[in-house]
Amino acid sequence: MKKRIISLLLVGMMTVSLATACGKGNEPEPEKPNSSNQTLGELEHKPVDVDVSGIAGMNDFNSQLIAYVGENGYEKENYMISPTSYKAALCLAAAGANGQTQDELLKAMGFQNVDEMNAWYSMVYNETVDFNDSLEAEKESIAEIQSDPDMADYYTVDGEPDGAFRLVNSIWANEDGNPEFTQEYIDLAKEMYSAPATTVPGADFADAVNSWVSDATDGLINSITNDMSSVDLALVNALYLRAGWVDSFPEGGTVVDDFTTIDSDTVTKSYMCKQDDTYYYEDENGKLIILPLDYGVKAAFVLGEIDDIDTALKEATEYEVDIKLPKLDMESEFGSSVLIGYLKSQGVELAFDMSGNADFSTMSTVPVYISDILQKTRIKTDEEGLEAAAVTAIMMTESAAMPEEKEVKTFYATEPFKFFVYTELENEENEILFYGHMVK
């Protein structure tokens, strides 16, 4: 089975103290993550055959975004952000942009051109395909064992394989607004990003988008926002993962113990504990472990301040490790102050210009601009595995275009002038009714 790390797919911040060993009293087992797996009827995705090995800016986007979040009010907060969902939503926006507007978005994402952007998206999407193919293959193998009495005598099947990994998109138009998606963009979004286009009356707009969000995340995130009254177009991405640990934590080993916060306060947490062979890295600044999940995805946990996480992941070596991790049930929300603020810090300006200079002419029949970007995330872990989701929505609003400047002539009667009052006769001749002049 292919095992690979999806670098910085889900990033959380937590300051942890592991000074106390496992072994204190048990806590009641929490409700396990939802095991239902709704099908969204995803459209066939067509990968682009472009080499992305030289795209140096991809990891820069991840690390710079994470640094920006920490520097803007979250350094002392628990949070999780999804660079992948954020970037996927930006792909939908950049695909509908033109000229300098598109160039600024591409540069902020670390891409030189649209082909590189599409290749990155295909690469991530293909990870979800590999995951789900492996899951289905295991289900078929178990079904074969269960249907053969001879094999069933020799093999024990411990439960039905479960999991889900999806990266899905949708684009939405407010029926009551003036902007509409162009047919070119509808076709592009469907072919490249498997994103169906839906037009909804304004009164139902938020409910329709939120229903899609809930379906896409198996209910882990129920809504992205309840107020879309000023939104004309919405570009929405959802990222969802549910997977079991390859080696689960024993339920009997879960204990309640102290946790030292970033401000040196003490609170209690419910800790999962086990001693197991796993990949471990340590240097003078911190330590890291890698816990594999089913079907190729991995989770990494970091103590301290390791400078180069990518190097640590590559250099991690298998050791027997005594592990003690708090269970997670964490929700986060990010708005324009972070998500638009980050893009502006990377030089994106035109996309947010409401005066008509933003060029999304591939996307919209009338000028629009990005008026808001929202992301919600949630993660839950227990002894069996992990469930995580992120939803990112880019809101587009019709531009308040400035009136075209017209040439202005002047007529100042500050010197002698003539005047007359006239009417136009039926034969189209002008009949002068009164004539005069002023000379003094």
N, C-alpha and C positions, 0 to 999 in steps of 0.2 A: 504494500500500500504506500502511495506517495505521501511523504511527510514534509511539509514545508511551513515556514513561518510567514504569515501575512503581516508584514512589518507595520506596526503602529496602526493596525486596523481599529482597535479599540484601546483608548488610552485613559487610564484613571490615575488620580493622585491620592495617595494615602501615606501618612507618616506612621510607621509601625514600630513598636517595641516588642522584642521577642525575649525579654529577659527571663520570663517564667516558663518552666517546662510544662508539657501537657500532663494532665493527670487530675485535674479538679473535677468537681461534680458535673453531671450531665444537665443539658437544657432540653426542654421539649422540642421535638423535631418540627421545623417549620414546614409550611406547605410547600410541596415540590413545584418546580416550574411547570407551566402548562405543557402538556404533551401532545396537544392537538396540532395538526399540520394542515392548514387550509391551503388549497390550491388556488392560485391567482389567475390561472389561464395565461401564463406568461407567453409572449410571442417569441418566435425563434430569433435568437440573437446571431448576427453574422460577424464573426471576428474579422479584424483588419490585419493583414499580414505585413506588419511593420516591425523592424527590429527596435526595441526600446532599451537595449542594453546600455546605450550611451546617453540616456536622458538623466543627466546629473541632477536636474532640479527637482525630481520627484521626491526624494527623501528630504531635500531642503524645505519643501512645502510642509511636510509633516512636522519637522523639528521646529521650524519657524512659527508655525501655527501654535504648537504646544507652548513654546516660549512666550508668545504673545498673550495667550490665555493666562498663563501664570503671572505675567507682568500687569495684568489688567483686572485685579481684584479677586483672583481665584487661588492665590498662593496659599491661603489659609482655609480653603474650602475643599471638601470632598467633591470631586467632579469626574465626569467621563465625557470626552468629546470624540467624535468620529471624523478624522480627516478624510476617510474614504467616502463616507456619505456626503460630506461637504463638497469634496472635489467632484463627485459624480453629478451632484446638482449643478455645480458650476459648468460642467461639460454641457448640460442641456442649455444653459444660458449662452455659453460661448459658441455653440453650434448654430444658434440663431442670430449671432452678431456678425458685423462686418467691419472692415477697415480697422481704424485705430481702437475702436471699442473692443473688437475681438482680440487684437494684438495685446492690449493691456491685460485682459483676462487670461490669455494663454501664458503670458510671461509670469503672472502671479502664481499660476499653477505649476510652473516649471517646465512648460512645453514651448518648443520653438514653432510648432505649426499644428494644424488640426489633425493631421495624420498621426503625430505622436500622441495627441490627446486621445484619439479613438483607439490607438493601440494599447495605451494604458488601460482604458476602460475594458477592452476585450480581455486583457490579461487578468484583471481582477474578476471579471464575470466568469471566465473559464475556471477559476478556482471554485466557484459555486457549483459549476457543472461537474467538476471532478468529485467534489464532496458528495453531491446527490447521486452521481453514478455509483460511487463506492457503497453508499447506503442501500441503493436498490439492488446491487449485486449481492450484498450480504443478506438482504431479505429473501432473494431468490434462492440462495444457497440453503438458508434455513428451511424454506418451504420445501425444497427438494429432500432435505434430511427428514423432515416430518412426514413426508408422503411415502418414504421408503422404510418399511418396518425393520429391515436388516440394518440400515444405517442408524435408525432411531435407537436401536439397542446399544450402539457404541458411542453415540454422541448425545450429550446433554445440552439442551438449548435453554439458556437462562433469559427468558423474556424476549419480546419483539424488539428488533433494532429500532432506535428512534433518533431523530435528528432533523435538522433543516438548516439550510444556508441559502439565502437569496439576496440578490441585489436587483431591485425593481424600480421602475420609474413610471410616472404618469404626468400628463400635461392637461391643464384645465383652463377653460375660458368661461368668463362670466357673461351669460347671455344678455344681461342688462347693460353691459359696457359697450363702448365703441370698438375697441381693438378685437380683432379675430386672428387666429393663427392662419398663416398662409398655407396653401396646400403643399408647397415645397417643404415647409418646416414639419408639417404633419407627417409627410412621407419620410423625411429624414429621421425624425424622432422615433418613428415606428421601426424603421429598418436598422438603425445603428444602436438605439438604446431601448428597444422593445417597449416604448412608451406610448400607450394608447392616448388619443386626444378625446376629451369629453367636454361638451358645452352644457352648462347648468344654469338655471335661473338664479339670479342674485340671492334670493331668499333662501335657497337650498345649497348655496355654494360651499359654505363652511362645513355643513353636515355631510355633503357628498365627499369632500376631500378627507374629512376625518374618518368616515366609514372606510375609505380605501386604506388610510393609514393603519387603522385597527386590523383590517384583514391582512395587510402586508406584514405586520409584526406579530401575528397570532395573538392580538390583544395586549401585548406587553406595553405598547404605547397606544392609547385610545384616541388621541387627537393631537394635532399640531397647533391649532389656534381656533378659538370660537368667534373671532372677529375678522372677517374678510370683506367687510362692507366697502372698502376702498380699493379692493384688488380687482384688476381686470383679467390678468392671466397669472397662473401659478404653475411652477415647475417643481415637481416633488420627487424626491428619492427616498427609498426605504432600504435599510440594510438590516438583515435579521439572521441571527445565528443561534441554534440550539444544538448542543453536542455534549456527550458524556465524557468524563475523564477516561483515558485509556486504563488507568489504574485508579479506581474510585477510593474515596476516603471511607474508612469504616465508621458506620453511624455510632457505634459504641465508643468511638474515640473522641467524639465531639465534647468540648468542655467550655465552660464560661470562665473567662479570666480577664485580667486588666489589660488595658490599651492606653499607652501614653500618647497624648495628642501633641500636635505641633507646638502648642502653648504650654506643654509640660503638665497639663491636667491629666487626671486618671479617670477613665470611663471603663465600662465592662463590655466585652464583645463575646460572641459565640464563635469558638475556634474549631476548625476542622484539623485533625492531627493524624499524621501517619509517618512511618519511616520507610523510605522506598528508594530504589535506584532511580535517579533522574539527573538531568543535565544541570550543572552548577558552575557559576563563575564568581570569582572573588578578586578584588584588588584593594589597594589602600583606601579607596573612596567608598566602597560598598560591595554588595553581593547580589547575585541574581540566580533565580531558578527558572527552569522551563518545564511546564507541565503539559504533556501532549493530550489533546482531545481527539475524539474519534474522527477518522476520515481525513486526517492531514492538517487540521488547524492546531495551533499551539497557543498557550497562554504563558506569558512571562511575568514574574513578580520581582520587583527591585527594591532593595533596602539601601539607603544612602544615596550618594550622588555620583553614579558612574558616568563618566564624561562621554564615552562613545558606546552607546547601547548596541549599535549594529556590530561592532567588533566584539563586544561581550557575548552577544548571541552566537557569533561564529566560533568563538574560542571556548564556549562552555563545554565542560568535560563531564562524563558520567561518574557520579559518586553516589554512595549511599548517604541520603540526606534525611535528617529528622525535621519534618515540616510541620509548621503551625500557621495556618492562615485563617483570618476572620472571614466568616460568611459575608457576602455582599448582597445588598439590596439597595441600589443607588440610582437616583434619578437626577438628571441635569437638564437645564434649559439655557440656551444661548440665543441672544437677539442681535439686532443690528450693531449695538455698541461693540460687540466682539467680532461678529462675522463680516459686517461691512467695514468696521474699523480696521480689521486685519487687511482686507483687500486694499483699502486706501493707503495703509502703511507700505504696501507693495507696489504702489504707483497706479492703482486702478482709480480713475476719476470719471471718465466719460460714461461708464455704465450707470452711474448714479445721477447724471445730469438731467434734471426734470424740464429743462427749457427747450428740449428738442434736439440736443446735440448727440445724445446716445443713439447709436446706430444698431438697432435690432430689426432691420428691414427684412432679413431672411425669415424672421420669426413672425412678425406682426404686420397686419395690414395698415396700421397707423403707428406713428412714433410712440414708443414706450420706453420706460427706464426701470431699473431695479429700485423698488421703493423699500423693500425689507427682505431680510434673510433670517430664518428661524431654524433652530435645530433642537430637538429633544432626544435624549438618550436614556436608556435604562439597562441595568445589568443585575442579574441574580445568580448567585452560586449556592450550591449545596454539596453534600457528600457525593452525589451522583454526577454532577456536571455543571454546565454553565448555560445561561440563556441571556442574550444581549440583543439590543436593537437600537437603531438610530433612524431618525427621520429628519430630512432637511428640506425646507420649502423656500423657494425663491419667488417673491411676489413682484409682479410687474404691473405698473400703473401707466395710464396714458399720459404722455408728456403734455405739459402746459406750454405749448410752443409759443415763443415770442413772435409778435406780428412782424411780417417782413418790412424792412425799412424801405420807404419810398422816397424818391427824389422830391424835395420840397422847394417850390418856387416862391418868390417873394413879390408882393405888390403893395408898395407903400405909397399912398397918394400924398406925398409931402412936397409936391411941386405942381405946376399947372396941369390940369387933366380935363378930359372931356367925359361927358356921360350922356346916355340916352335911354329912353324907355321905349320898348318896341313890342310888336306882336307879329306872329307869323300867319300870313294869309293862306287861303286854300290853295293858291297857285305857288305856294312855298316862297313867295317873296316876303321880305321883312318890311313891315310898315312902321316907320319911326313915328311914335306918338309924341314924344318930347325929346328935345336935344338941348344940350347946354355945355358950357365949360366953366371951369374955375381957374382963374389966373392970379387972383390976389386974395 
